[in-house]
Amino acid sequence: MHSWNDILLEIEKHQLEQPHAIDCVRREYIKKLYKKEGRNVIAYYSGWLQKPDYEGSGLVDNDMNGFAITVKNLDPDKGLDLVLHTPGGDPFATEAIVSYLHGVFKEDIRAIVPQLAMSAGTMVACACKQILMGKYSSLGPIDPQFGGVPASGVIEEFVQAKKEVKQDPSSALLWQLIIRKYHPTFLGECKNAMDWAEEIVKKWLQEHMFAEAKDRAKIAKDVAAHLCDHKRHKNHGRHLSLENCKKIGLNVQSIEDDLDGESQDLVFTIHRMYMHTFERTRALKIIENHLGESMIHEISD
């Protein structure tokens, strides 16, 4: 397997011959994965871990342009391996992108998560027929957030306020100070967001990942409810390992156990190439395919 230093040495070697060596080397490995697996490859990568102070690393509507560029010249009959590394983002942009990809590749989309696909990234993975994860990979809860505030947490706060004020009317003033930070319709918005997230993921699971299961409706409902359960996970940033995802009921396979040695090496080498790219360049987000077609979002001064 290519180590971190092996990849670094390869990049430095190619830099003597071409100015954009890091992009060229990375794309060569993506092309090798395509040839090895015989499936289209699109990598969706965010550099939030290397550049945490910059906005724009999450999944947003503008990413549709990147997917349109990278999907255009692919053969839909070869399916799609979608390599994901993202902190999440806008759930409505996620819905539009998932709908677009299904329109092209139908049910034949496989998510590959070498490290992290959190929040809306988990939603994308749930829209695929299968998820490949490594020993150190994680998905995350999909409970909606409003500026970092969990929608379910807001509802729990209102329920607690109602309960305590009923038991002790003198606590009303304290709760009034806490609750008035929310605008009048915010509670309804939180409830709607929670219902929508659970419903859309349940729909995707039923139509794609569990399409052939006899009790697909129940399985999809249980899995979606588990992923949306803020009380269970306690924190939106909770990391759900491969084993946890299997216990939840997702169709997850191990990169190390279910891909052969060459494919494993290619997946993890591609991942390390992106980590090097984000550390050594101004790139903040990259969407690219095995043909070398890409959209790269860079940080601005």
Secondary structure as UniProt FT lines:
FT   HELIX           4..15
FT   TURN            16..17
FT   TURN            19..20
FT   HELIX           21..37
FT   STRAND          40..46
FT   TURN            48..50
FT   TURN            52..53
FT   TURN            61..62
FT   HELIX           63..71
FT   TURN            72..73
FT   HELIX           76..78
FT   STRAND          80..86
FT   HELIX           91..105
FT   TURN            106..107
FT   STRAND          109..113
FT   STRAND          116..117
FT   HELIX           120..126
FT   STRAND          130..133
FT   TURN            135..136
FT   STRAND          138..139
FT   STRAND          145..146
FT   TURN            147..148
FT   STRAND          149..150
FT   HELIX           151..167
FT   HELIX           169..171
FT   HELIX           172..179
FT   TURN            180..181
FT   TURN            184..185
FT   HELIX           186..204
FT   HELIX           205..209
FT   TURN            210..212
FT   TURN            214..215
FT   HELIX           216..228
FT   HELIX           230..233
FT   TURN            236..237
FT   HELIX           242..248
FT   STRAND          252..254
FT   HELIX           255..258
FT   HELIX           261..280
FT   STRAND          283..289
FT   TURN            290..291
FT   STRAND          294..298
//
